[in-house]
Amino acid sequence: MREKRTHSQAAFTLIELSIVLVIIGLIVGGVLVGRDLISAAAVRAQISQIEKYQTAVNTFRGKYGYLPGDIPDPAATQFGFQPRGTLPGQGDGNGQLQGHSNGGAAYGLLANGENNMFWVDLSTAHLIDGSFSLAHATDINVINSGADAVLAGYFPAAKLGQGSYVYVYSDGASIPSGWNPQNYYGISHLFIISSQNIGTESLTVRQAYDIDKKLDDGLPQSGNVIAFFTMNAWAGSGEGDDPDNGINGGPYTTPVPGDPTTCFDNSTSNSGTPGVNGNPQHYSLEINNGLNVNCALSFRFQ
């Protein structure tokens, strides 16, 4: 007579299952915390970069009497900088950072004139990291690319990465009569075509908010930090309309619902809809926890 063999079936006990779930929770929590720490470090690095540039500008202005890029001849050549042109936007000393086009100053052009020479002058004065020496004050249409290998010779890469660059511009083309033009740093993707710049968003909503909150008021259309970029060769056509709308006119209050493509809206619901007329617009943090890449930023010179 054959003996029947029994096989015991192994199984997890409740205690073992609990331990496994705790371990999984710790791993997930560690991943989320690590992601948050990396994001926070990137935001701090970006803020530090802008602050260093502002310090460099103030040092340059204190030593040479002009903004970098805006310094005219004969002062520029006497101080050992590249020669300037004779036209507006080629180093005219008016305190506004401009490009030049058709014999006149062109606001918002990033790829020629004073906006390009800004980085050349700071680099020549050894006030910033990196070497920027390719541009000349009278250059036109020398950059026709969105490739990093080309742009990196003219603009510093933003510390946030993600294909972002730091540039400078003045908003004077689109402000009402009697308002003083302001100079800005901008952060966005860049693509240059015949000196005309096409900007696209490169910051998440959360990154834009965190930077704005730490440096300013945390609102996208007011104060010294605004959710705005220049594109198509003039300031005023990017995200959020004219920068001075926020600085001199107050934030937008027209009804704008939030959705996966918005940087800011004025909804009062967690879904982002509907937009509420009269409510100041805010960063769209309620949409996908602010993780969508929908924003660019501008920082007014201090």
Buried (B, 14 or more C-beta within 10 A) or exposed (E): EEEEEEEEEEEEEEEEEEEEEEEEEEEEEEEEEEEEEEBEEBBBEBBEBBEBBBEBBBBBBEEBEBBBBBBBBEBBEEBEBBEBBEBBBBBBBBBBBBBBBEEEBBBBBBBBBBBBBBBBBBBBBEBBEEEBEBBBBBBBEBBBBBEEEBBEBBBBBBBBEBBBBBBBBBBBBBBEEEBEBBBBBBBBBBBBBEBBBBBBBBBBBBBBBBBBBEBBBBBBBBBBBBBBBBBEBBBBBBBBBBBBBBBBBEBBBEBBBBBEEBBBBBBEEEEBBBBBEEBBBBBBBBBBEBEBBBBBBBBBBE
